[in-house]
Amino acid sequence: MKSFAPLDDPASVHSILSRISFLGGLSEEQLAVIMGLLECGGFAKGEMIARRGEEPTHIFIIASGRVDLLIEDGEHSVAKRTFEVGDCFGEAALLSLVNNTASFVAAEDSSLIAFSRQSLNRLHRENPDLFCRLILNLARDLARKLQYTDEILLRH
């Protein structure tokens, strides 16, 4: 597992903030709390970010680059979706407390912002109102992703 560094420059996130749907509707004060919990890391094209079967550790936000979601069964691998700047991934496994059911690979050199399980738990303890708002936003994102999957199934 790759290690992440604290996000030293929260201002770097502000340029993509409007694209990060699970941070939508938060006040400046709430955003400042979240920014203090974020980490960052880089991945080279082709580098695996998270593997199917691994324990989830982070919710990831793409700051630059693109990431492919791969559905695998051991023999076959199918790219289900490509995530771009501002998209987040990894939240389904992290929130459901099951191991990753998909893999994520950098489709090009990518910079990621990471929100760890430990930070989410810390937020739950220290700021339950903000935690609830964040969970509600993540639930909305997951509902949209489920609708996206339904559309894929209907087309095939």
KAWOUR-V671413 format. One record per backbone hydrogen bond with DSSP energy under -0.5 kcal/mol. CO is the residue of the C=O (numbers start at 0). NH is the residue of the N-H. Records with the same first field share a line. If there is no record, write none. Layout:
CO->NH + NH
This chain:
4->39
5->7
8->11
9->12 + 13
10->14
12->15 + 16
15->18 + 19
16->19
18->20
19->22
20->23
22->25
26->30
27->31
28->32
29->33
30->34
31->35
33->36 + 37
34->37
37->6
38->113
39->4
40->111
42->109
43->46
46->105
49->103
50->53
53->99
56->116
57->59
58->114
59->88
60->62 + 112
61->85
63->110
65->106 + 107
66->82
67->69 + 104
68->79 + 80
69->71 + 102
70->77
75->72
77->70 + 79
80->68
82->66
83->86
86->61
88->59
89->93
90->94
91->95
92->96 + 97
99->52
102->69
103->48 + 49
104->67
105->45
109->42
110->62 + 63
111->40
112->60
113->38 + 115
114->58
115->119
116->120
117->121
118->122
119->123
120->124
121->125
122->126
126->130
127->131
128->132
129->133
130->134
131->135
132->136
133->137
134->138
135->139
136->140
137->141
138->142
139->143
140->144
141->145
142->146
143->147
144->148
145->149
146->150
147->151
148->152
149->153
150->154
151->155
